[in-house]
Amino acid sequence: MCDNKNPGGDARAQIAAIDPLELATKHPEWSASVPITPMQKKSVLALFLLLAVAVLIAPLGTARFLIACCTLFYMILTLYKFIVIRASISPNASMNFTAEEIFSQEPRDWPVYTVLIPMYKEPEVLPQMVKAMTDMDYPADKKDVQFLLEEDDRQTLNAARAMQMPQGFRIVEIPESFPRTKPKACNIGLNIARGKYLVIYDAEDMPEPDQLKKAVMAFEQSEEKVACIQSRLNYYNPYQNILTRWFTAEYSTWFDLQLPGLAALNAVIPLGGTSNHFKTAVLQELMGWDAYNVTEDCDLGVRLVRAGYSTRMLTTTTWEEACSHLPSWIKQRTRWQKGYIQTWFVHMRRPIQLLQEIGWLNYLHYHLLIGGVTFSVLVNPIFWLMALIWFVFRPSGVAMLFPGPIFAAGAFCLFAGNFVFVYVTLLGCYKRERDSLLWYALLTPLYWVLMSISGWRAFFQFFRDPFVWEKTQHGLTKKSRAC
């Protein structure tokens, strides 16, 4: 589509003719192009007015009611975590293929596989990415590797064109337009994809060499409705500092326990931003990703379920670089949490229709996974502050907010609930064989504070600047690989 030195005129014309905003253009009700609809604004405003009136009329009763609701939410979330983790040990939680099973497939005609690699101002990781894709154990003539590079990123473009790209690799120049997001670039790559299957890798990714073959086998052995195979993600720099240790513990829990548990429950799965493998035709049918959603992966996971498709987990790992710089981590987590807010509002525009399309169980999964994550990081600081004030000062005012039953339930959530969340993190580290991270996992409540800081930042940014994409800085790792 584009050679290494100079992109052809035909390729430029083909790319220029692509509408990367097709979803927002044809189905604006599925897109975050309008972050919150007028009806949703009126509903939120009415809720705040109702609460304001209730506080004026009965401040103590209103406060007790809100605390009781939050306490019930925490109890449900704790039980939900137990159910999901328990489901993760199910035989159908994750598909697994041994080296012998892969070898037994040979010789065979493997299908063409498209690999999308969106990059922006990252020339330093380009050689690593080319090597990682070259090392993939997949026929060279069946790889369609696209480096999606923005036309104003001359540094990365020049570095890519100066390299001798292997067979099947091409540089796709993305025209500058609004919004400046990863999904917009991926939509262009999707429109010119040559493969039967398609996967996205981030610029610093190091997937296991046999991942593409495993994904093909997973699709071939799955039901027709399976449109996505999600690989596991983890980090190759877990011991760089305490932040990368916490981040690795979180990912070990999320991708090795929680997502397999959700797959076993046939639940809606918020996809990871990378290493999700798709049937190209299905992805094109769904008009790709929402270019306005800054967690386009999470949104796509919901849209797959709404369209009648499902996702399976695959036991293979892509190694990434954990963000080791706190300000960069805050920006990255802000984007993720803002995207969850966007996704929740988009799919709640017609809540009855959503319920009819995905069913009661997935409707509950959706609210606990998408809405619940955001709600918990926002309200956590409030309860932490009240607990701190109570233990330090013992004021009577705080005690009045927690009558007997609510106090008992709140105490259960404070001690048993937090224990469950920490224990699950320990299980994730143990399952991933990161035993040296267990001690740091005990300190994850401090990590939760950082999540709440970024959560509140995401909340305000959603209303102020919903489409800004705060890019994660790569190339900060001290060692190239420490798996």
C-alpha positions as CSV (number, residue, x, y, z in Angstrom):
1,M,0.0,0.0,0.0
2,C,3.0,2.2,0.7
3,D,6.6,1.4,0.0
4,N,9.4,2.3,2.4
5,K,10.6,5.4,0.7
6,N,7.7,7.1,-1.0
7,P,4.1,6.3,-0.6
8,G,2.4,5.9,-4.0
9,G,-0.2,8.2,-5.3
10,D,-2.8,5.4,-5.6
11,A,-2.2,4.5,-2.0
12,R,-2.6,8.1,-0.8
13,A,-5.8,8.4,-2.8
14,Q,-7.2,5.2,-1.4
15,I,-6.4,6.3,2.2
16,A,-7.8,9.7,1.6
17,A,-11.1,8.1,0.5
18,I,-11.5,6.2,3.7
19,D,-13.8,7.6,6.3
20,P,-12.2,6.7,9.7
21,L,-15.2,8.2,11.5
22,E,-17.7,5.9,9.8
23,L,-19.2,4.7,13.0
24,A,-19.9,8.2,14.3
25,T,-21.2,9.3,10.8
26,K,-23.6,6.4,10.2
27,H,-24.5,5.5,13.8
28,P,-23.9,8.5,16.0
29,E,-25.9,6.8,18.8
30,W,-23.1,4.2,19.1
31,S,-20.3,6.8,19.2
32,A,-18.8,9.1,21.9
33,S,-18.7,11.9,19.4
34,V,-21.4,13.4,21.6
35,P,-20.1,12.6,25.0
36,I,-23.4,13.0,26.8
37,T,-26.8,13.5,25.2
38,P,-29.2,16.3,26.1
39,M,-31.5,13.8,27.7
40,Q,-28.6,12.4,29.8
41,K,-27.7,15.9,30.8
42,K,-31.2,16.6,32.0
43,S,-31.3,13.3,33.9
44,V,-28.0,14.0,35.7
45,L,-29.1,17.6,36.5
46,A,-32.5,16.3,37.8
47,L,-30.7,13.8,40.0
48,F,-28.5,16.5,41.5
49,L,-31.5,18.7,42.1
50,L,-33.3,15.9,43.8
51,L,-30.3,15.2,46.0
52,A,-30.0,18.9,46.8
53,V,-33.6,19.1,47.8
54,A,-33.3,16.0,49.9
55,V,-30.3,17.4,51.7
56,L,-32.1,20.6,52.5
57,I,-35.2,18.7,53.8
58,A,-33.5,15.8,55.6
59,P,-29.7,16.1,55.6
60,L,-29.0,13.3,58.1
61,G,-31.5,10.9,56.5
62,T,-30.2,11.6,53.0
63,A,-26.6,11.1,54.1
64,R,-27.5,7.8,55.7
65,F,-29.4,6.7,52.6
66,L,-26.4,7.5,50.3
67,I,-24.0,5.7,52.6
68,A,-26.3,2.7,52.8
69,C,-26.4,2.6,49.0
70,C,-22.7,2.8,48.6
71,T,-22.2,0.2,51.3
72,L,-24.5,-2.2,49.5
73,F,-22.6,-1.5,46.3
74,Y,-19.3,-2.4,47.9
75,M,-20.8,-5.6,49.3
76,I,-22.1,-6.6,45.8
77,L,-18.8,-5.7,44.3
78,T,-16.9,-7.9,46.8
79,L,-19.2,-10.9,46.1
80,Y,-18.9,-10.3,42.4
81,K,-15.2,-10.4,42.6
82,F,-15.4,-13.8,44.3
83,I,-17.7,-15.1,41.6
84,V,-15.4,-14.0,38.8
85,I,-12.2,-15.2,40.3
86,R,-13.9,-18.6,41.1
87,A,-15.0,-18.9,37.5
88,S,-11.4,-18.3,36.3
89,I,-10.4,-21.8,37.3
90,S,-13.1,-23.3,34.9
91,P,-11.7,-25.4,32.1
92,N,-13.3,-23.1,29.5
93,A,-11.9,-19.9,31.0
94,S,-9.0,-19.7,28.6
95,M,-8.0,-21.6,25.4
96,N,-4.6,-23.2,25.5
97,F,-2.4,-24.8,22.8
98,T,0.9,-26.6,23.4
99,A,3.9,-26.4,21.1
100,E,3.2,-30.0,20.1
101,E,-0.4,-29.1,19.1
102,I,0.9,-26.3,17.0
103,F,3.6,-28.5,15.4
104,S,1.0,-31.1,14.5
105,Q,-0.7,-28.5,12.3
106,E,2.2,-28.5,9.9
107,P,2.4,-28.5,7.0
108,R,-0.7,-26.3,6.4
109,D,-1.7,-23.2,4.6
110,W,-2.0,-20.5,7.2
111,P,-4.4,-17.6,6.5
112,V,-3.1,-14.1,5.8
113,Y,-2.9,-12.2,9.1
114,T,-3.1,-8.4,9.4
115,V,-1.1,-6.7,12.2
116,L,-1.8,-3.1,13.0
117,I,0.9,-1.1,14.8
118,P,-0.2,2.5,15.5
119,M,2.7,4.7,16.5
120,Y,3.2,8.4,17.2
121,K,6.6,10.1,17.9
122,E,8.2,6.8,18.8
123,P,11.2,6.3,16.5
124,E,13.3,4.9,19.3
125,V,11.1,1.7,19.6
126,L,10.7,1.1,15.9
127,P,13.7,-1.3,15.5
128,Q,12.4,-3.3,18.5
129,M,9.0,-3.5,17.0
130,V,10.2,-4.6,13.6
131,K,12.3,-7.3,15.2
132,A,9.4,-8.5,17.3
133,M,7.2,-8.8,14.3
134,T,10.0,-10.5,12.2
135,D,10.4,-13.0,15.1
136,M,6.8,-14.0,14.9
137,D,6.6,-17.7,14.0
138,Y,4.3,-17.2,11.0
139,P,4.9,-17.5,7.3
140,A,6.4,-14.2,6.0
141,D,4.2,-14.2,2.9
142,K,1.1,-14.4,5.1
143,K,2.0,-11.4,7.3
144,D,0.3,-8.1,6.5
145,V,2.1,-5.8,9.0
146,Q,1.0,-2.1,8.9
147,F,2.9,0.6,10.7
148,L,0.2,3.3,11.1
149,L,2.2,6.6,11.3
150,E,0.7,10.1,11.4
151,E,1.7,12.3,8.5
152,D,2.9,15.1,10.8
153,D,5.2,12.7,12.7
154,R,8.1,13.2,10.3
155,Q,10.7,11.8,12.8
156,T,9.1,8.4,13.0
157,L,8.2,8.4,9.3
158,N,11.7,9.2,8.3
159,A,13.1,6.5,10.6
160,A,10.7,3.9,9.2
161,R,11.5,4.8,5.6
162,A,15.2,4.6,6.3
163,M,14.8,1.0,7.5
164,Q,14.8,-2.1,5.2
165,M,11.4,-3.4,6.0
166,P,10.9,-7.2,5.7
167,Q,8.5,-8.9,3.3
168,G,4.8,-8.1,4.1
169,F,5.6,-4.9,6.1
170,R,4.2,-1.6,4.9
171,I,4.1,2.0,6.1
172,V,0.7,3.6,6.1
173,E,0.6,7.3,6.5
174,I,-2.4,8.6,8.4
175,P,-3.8,12.0,7.2
176,E,-3.9,14.6,9.9
177,S,-7.5,15.2,11.1
178,F,-9.6,15.4,14.3
179,P,-9.8,13.5,16.6
180,R,-6.1,12.6,17.0
181,T,-6.7,9.1,18.4
182,K,-5.3,5.6,18.1
183,P,-8.7,4.1,16.9
184,K,-8.9,6.6,14.1
185,A,-5.6,5.4,12.7
186,C,-6.7,1.7,13.3
187,N,-9.8,2.3,11.3
188,I,-7.7,3.3,8.2
189,G,-5.6,0.2,8.7
190,L,-8.8,-2.0,9.0
191,N,-10.1,-0.6,5.7
192,I,-7.0,-1.7,3.8
193,A,-6.4,-4.9,5.7
194,R,-5.5,-8.0,3.6
195,G,-5.9,-10.6,6.3
196,K,-8.7,-12.9,7.3
197,Y,-7.7,-12.1,10.9
198,L,-6.4,-8.9,12.4
199,V,-4.6,-8.0,15.6
200,I,-3.4,-4.7,17.2
201,Y,0.0,-4.4,18.9
202,D,1.3,-1.3,20.7
203,A,4.6,0.2,19.7
204,E,6.6,-1.4,22.6
205,D,4.9,-4.8,22.5
206,M,6.7,-8.1,22.5
207,P,4.2,-10.9,21.7
208,E,5.2,-14.5,22.2
209,P,6.3,-15.8,18.8
210,D,3.6,-18.4,18.3
211,Q,0.7,-16.1,19.2
212,L,-0.7,-15.7,15.7
213,K,-0.8,-19.4,15.1
214,K,-2.5,-19.9,18.5
215,A,-5.1,-17.3,17.6
216,V,-5.8,-19.0,14.3
217,M,-6.3,-22.3,16.0
218,A,-8.5,-20.7,18.6
219,F,-10.8,-19.2,16.0
220,E,-11.0,-22.5,14.1
221,Q,-11.9,-24.4,17.2
222,S,-14.4,-21.8,18.5
223,E,-18.1,-21.3,17.7
224,E,-18.9,-19.1,14.8
225,K,-20.1,-16.3,17.1
226,V,-16.6,-15.9,18.6
227,A,-15.3,-12.8,16.9
228,C,-12.5,-11.8,19.2
229,I,-9.7,-13.7,20.9
230,Q,-8.0,-11.7,23.7
231,S,-4.4,-12.5,24.6
232,R,-3.0,-11.9,28.1
233,L,-0.8,-8.9,28.7
234,N,2.0,-8.4,31.2
235,Y,5.1,-6.4,31.6
236,Y,8.8,-7.0,30.9
237,N,10.0,-4.3,33.3
238,P,8.2,-5.3,36.5
239,Y,11.0,-4.5,38.9
240,Q,12.0,-1.1,37.6
241,N,10.4,0.7,40.6
242,I,7.5,0.4,43.0
243,L,5.0,1.8,40.4
244,T,5.9,-0.9,37.8
245,R,5.6,-3.6,40.6
246,W,2.1,-2.4,41.4
247,F,1.2,-2.1,37.7
248,T,2.4,-5.7,37.1
249,A,0.5,-7.0,40.0
250,E,-2.7,-5.3,38.7
251,Y,-2.2,-6.7,35.1
252,S,-1.5,-10.2,36.4
253,T,-4.8,-10.1,38.3
254,W,-6.8,-8.6,35.5
255,F,-5.6,-10.7,32.5
256,D,-4.8,-14.0,34.3
257,L,-7.8,-14.2,36.6
258,Q,-10.5,-11.6,36.0
259,L,-10.8,-11.7,32.2
260,P,-10.6,-15.5,32.0
261,G,-13.3,-15.6,34.7
262,L,-15.5,-13.3,32.7
263,A,-14.9,-15.4,29.6
264,A,-16.0,-18.5,31.5
265,L,-19.2,-16.7,32.6
266,N,-19.9,-15.7,28.9
267,A,-19.8,-12.1,30.2
268,V,-19.2,-8.8,28.3
269,I,-15.4,-8.4,28.3
270,P,-13.7,-4.9,28.3
271,L,-11.0,-5.7,25.8
272,G,-7.3,-4.8,26.4
273,G,-5.9,-2.1,24.1
274,T,-3.5,-4.5,22.4
275,S,-3.2,-8.2,21.4
276,N,-6.9,-8.6,20.7
277,H,-7.4,-10.7,17.6
278,F,-10.4,-10.3,15.4
279,K,-12.2,-11.8,12.5
280,T,-11.6,-9.0,10.0
281,A,-14.9,-9.3,8.3
282,V,-16.8,-8.9,11.6
283,L,-14.8,-5.9,12.6
284,Q,-15.5,-4.3,9.3
285,E,-19.2,-5.1,9.7
286,L,-19.1,-3.3,13.1
287,M,-17.4,-0.3,11.3
288,G,-14.3,-0.7,13.4
289,W,-13.5,1.3,16.5
290,D,-15.1,4.5,17.8
291,A,-12.5,7.2,16.9
292,Y,-13.9,9.5,19.6
293,N,-13.7,7.0,22.5
294,V,-10.3,7.1,24.3
295,T,-10.8,3.5,25.4
296,E,-12.0,2.2,22.1
297,D,-11.1,-1.4,23.2
298,C,-13.6,-1.4,26.1
299,D,-16.3,0.1,23.9
300,L,-15.7,-2.5,21.2
301,G,-16.0,-5.3,23.7
302,V,-19.5,-4.0,24.6
303,R,-20.5,-3.5,20.9
304,L,-19.4,-7.1,20.1
305,V,-21.8,-8.5,22.7
306,R,-24.6,-6.2,21.5
307,A,-24.2,-7.5,18.0
308,G,-24.4,-11.1,19.2
309,Y,-20.7,-12.0,19.1
310,S,-18.5,-13.2,22.0
311,T,-14.8,-13.1,23.1
312,R,-12.6,-15.9,24.3
313,M,-9.3,-15.7,26.2
314,L,-6.1,-17.3,24.9
315,T,-3.2,-18.5,27.0
316,T,-0.5,-16.5,25.4
317,T,1.3,-13.4,26.6
318,T,2.3,-10.1,25.0
319,W,4.9,-8.3,27.0
320,E,4.6,-4.6,27.3
321,E,6.4,-1.7,29.0
322,A,4.9,-0.8,32.4
323,C,4.7,3.0,32.8
324,S,7.4,3.8,35.3
325,H,6.9,7.6,35.5
326,L,4.2,8.7,37.9
327,P,2.9,11.8,35.9
328,S,2.8,9.7,32.8
329,W,1.0,6.9,34.7
330,I,-1.6,9.4,35.9
331,K,-2.2,10.6,32.4
332,Q,-2.5,7.1,31.0
333,R,-4.9,6.0,33.8
334,T,-6.9,9.2,33.4
335,R,-7.4,8.3,29.7
336,W,-8.5,4.8,30.5
337,Q,-11.0,5.9,33.2
338,K,-12.3,8.7,31.0
339,G,-12.9,6.1,28.3
340,Y,-14.9,4.0,30.8
341,I,-17.1,7.0,31.5
342,Q,-17.5,7.6,27.8
343,T,-18.5,4.0,27.2
344,W,-21.0,3.9,30.1
345,F,-22.8,7.0,28.8
346,V,-22.8,5.8,25.2
347,H,-24.4,2.5,25.9
348,M,-26.8,3.9,28.5
349,R,-28.4,6.2,26.0
350,R,-31.1,3.6,25.5
351,P,-30.9,1.4,28.6
352,I,-34.0,-0.7,27.8
353,Q,-32.6,-1.5,24.3
354,L,-29.2,-2.4,25.9
355,L,-31.0,-4.8,28.3
356,Q,-32.9,-6.5,25.5
357,E,-29.8,-6.9,23.4
358,I,-27.4,-8.3,26.0
359,G,-29.7,-9.9,28.6
360,W,-30.0,-9.4,32.4
361,L,-26.7,-11.1,33.4
362,N,-24.6,-9.1,30.9
363,Y,-26.5,-6.0,31.9
364,L,-25.3,-6.5,35.5
365,H,-21.8,-7.4,34.3
366,Y,-21.8,-4.2,32.2
367,H,-22.7,-1.9,35.1
368,L,-20.3,-3.6,37.6
369,L,-17.4,-3.6,35.2
370,I,-17.9,-0.3,33.3
371,G,-19.9,1.9,35.7
372,G,-18.7,0.2,38.9
373,V,-15.0,0.7,38.2
374,T,-15.5,4.4,37.7
375,F,-17.9,4.8,40.7
376,S,-15.6,3.0,43.1
377,V,-12.5,5.1,42.3
378,L,-14.6,8.3,42.8
379,V,-16.3,7.4,46.1
380,N,-13.3,5.6,47.7
381,P,-11.6,8.7,48.9
382,I,-14.8,9.9,50.6
383,F,-15.0,6.7,52.7
384,W,-11.3,6.6,53.3
385,L,-11.5,10.2,54.7
386,M,-14.5,9.3,56.9
387,A,-12.7,6.2,58.2
388,L,-9.6,8.3,59.0
389,I,-11.5,11.0,60.8
390,W,-13.4,8.4,62.8
391,F,-10.3,6.5,63.9
392,V,-8.3,9.6,64.7
393,F,-10.9,12.0,66.2
394,R,-14.0,9.9,66.9
395,P,-16.4,12.8,66.2
396,S,-20.0,12.1,67.0
397,G,-21.1,13.5,63.6
398,V,-19.5,10.7,61.7
399,A,-20.9,8.1,64.1
400,M,-24.4,9.4,63.4
401,L,-24.0,8.6,59.7
402,F,-23.5,4.9,60.5
403,P,-26.4,3.5,62.5
404,G,-26.1,-0.2,63.6
405,P,-26.8,-2.2,60.4
406,I,-25.0,0.3,58.2
407,F,-22.0,0.4,60.5
408,A,-21.8,-3.4,60.5
409,A,-22.0,-3.6,56.8
410,G,-19.5,-0.8,56.4
411,A,-17.0,-2.5,58.8
412,F,-17.4,-5.7,56.8
413,C,-16.6,-3.8,53.5
414,L,-13.7,-2.0,55.1
415,F,-12.0,-5.1,56.5
416,A,-13.3,-8.2,54.6
417,G,-13.9,-6.3,51.3
418,N,-10.4,-4.8,51.2
419,F,-8.9,-8.1,52.3
420,V,-10.6,-9.8,49.3
421,F,-9.3,-7.2,46.8
422,V,-5.7,-7.4,48.2
423,Y,-5.9,-11.2,48.3
424,V,-7.0,-11.4,44.7
425,T,-4.0,-9.3,43.8
426,L,-1.8,-11.8,45.6
427,L,-3.4,-14.6,43.7
428,G,-2.7,-12.8,40.4
429,C,1.0,-12.5,41.3
430,Y,1.2,-16.1,42.4
431,K,-0.5,-17.4,39.2
432,R,1.9,-15.3,37.1
433,E,4.8,-16.7,39.2
434,R,5.8,-13.2,40.3
435,D,6.5,-14.3,43.9
436,S,8.8,-11.4,44.6
437,L,5.8,-9.0,44.0
438,L,3.7,-10.5,46.8
439,W,5.0,-8.1,49.4
440,Y,4.3,-5.1,47.2
441,A,0.9,-6.4,46.5
442,L,0.1,-5.9,50.2
443,L,0.7,-2.2,49.6
444,T,-1.9,-1.9,46.8
445,P,-4.2,0.3,48.9
446,L,-1.6,3.0,48.2
447,Y,-2.0,2.2,44.5
448,W,-5.7,2.6,44.8
449,V,-5.1,6.2,46.0
450,L,-3.3,6.9,42.7
451,M,-6.3,5.4,40.9
452,S,-8.7,7.7,42.6
453,I,-6.6,10.7,41.8
454,S,-6.6,9.8,38.1
455,G,-10.3,8.9,38.4
456,W,-11.3,12.4,39.6
457,R,-9.0,13.9,37.0
458,A,-10.8,11.7,34.3
459,F,-14.2,12.8,35.7
460,F,-13.5,16.5,35.2
461,Q,-11.7,16.0,31.9
462,F,-14.7,14.1,30.6
463,F,-16.8,17.3,30.8
464,R,-14.0,19.7,29.9
465,D,-12.0,18.0,27.2
466,P,-13.5,14.5,26.4
467,F,-11.5,13.7,23.2
468,V,-8.0,14.7,24.4
469,W,-5.7,11.6,24.0
470,E,-2.9,11.8,26.6
471,K,-0.4,9.5,25.0
472,T,1.7,7.1,27.1
473,Q,5.4,7.8,26.9
474,H,7.4,4.7,26.0
475,G,11.1,3.9,26.1
476,L,11.6,4.6,29.8
477,T,12.6,1.0,30.6
478,K,16.1,0.5,32.0
479,K,16.4,-3.0,30.7
480,S,15.2,-4.3,27.4
481,R,13.5,-7.3,28.8
482,A,13.2,-8.8,32.3
483,C,10.3,-11.3,32.1
